[in-house]
């Protein structure tokens, strides 16, 4: 019923740590928590972030407010290595979605 969208800008067109934390605390965290509660699912979520220059302890700062949310940062420059994995995940998702849709 409502699409949570946040618009911010930065002169370098990068997502800064401040923007990421704001998005997680105001949009992602509450939205995921609401979804899990509505679906009667365990309060556990994983957010995998790629290509993000972050300060030390970035993941720890988020866990205080959203203990159910685990944030994992991939190592820099791993996109070329992981690209085949992403393609397989997307392919599997499409197959499962189509199967569920037509059942």
N, C-alpha and C positions, 0 to 999 in steps of 0.2 A: 504493500500500500504506500510505502514511502521509501524513496531511494536516498540513502545517506551519501551525500557528496560534499566534499570539502574542496574549496578552491583557495589556493595560496600561490604567491609568486615569489621568486627569488632571482636576483640579477644574474646569477650564473646558470639558471634553469636546472638546478640540482635540488634534490630532496635533502634538506639539512636534518641534523639530529633533532632540532627543535620542532620542525614540521612533522617528522616521523612520530615523535613522542606525542605531539598534539593529536595527530590522526589516530594513533593507537588508543589514547585515553578517551577521546571524545567520540570517535566513530567506530573503529574496529572492535575494541574491547567490549563496549556496551552492546553492540549489534550481535556479536558472537555469543555473549552471555545470554541475551534475550532469546536468541535462536535455540541454544542448547536447553534452556529452561522450558521453552514452549514445546519442544520435541521430547521432553523428559529424557534427555541424554545426559551422561556424566559431564560435569563441568571440567572438561579437558579440551584444550585446543593447542595446535602447533602453528606458529607463523614462521615460515622460512623466508629469510630476506637475502637477496643476492645483490651484489654490486652496490654496497652501501658503506661509505667511509663513516665510521662511528667512533665515538670516544670509548675508552676502556670502561667496562661496567655498564654499558648501555642496556644489556639484557636484564641486569639485576635491578635497575631503576624501575622497570616496568612490573616486575613480579610482586612488588609490594601492594599495588592497587588491584592487579588482576592476577591473583595467585594461580588461577586455572589456566592462564595463558603462558605457554612456553615459547620463547623467542629464540630462534637459532639463526645465526649469521653465517652464511657461507663464506669461505675464504675468497679473497680477491682473485679475480681473473679465472674463476671456475666455470663461467658460462660455456666456453667452447667444449669443455670436458663433459659438462652435464647436458648439453643440448640434446643428444640422443635420448637421455632419460626423460626429459621434458616431452619430447615427441611421443614416446611410448605412453606416458601418463595421459596426455591429451587423447591419443588414439584409444586407449582403454576407456577413458571417461566417455567419449563419444559412443562407443559400442554399448556400454552399460546404460547410458542415457536413452539411446534408441530402443534398446531391449525393454527398459522400464516403461518408456513412453507408449510402446505398442502392445503391452500386456494388458 
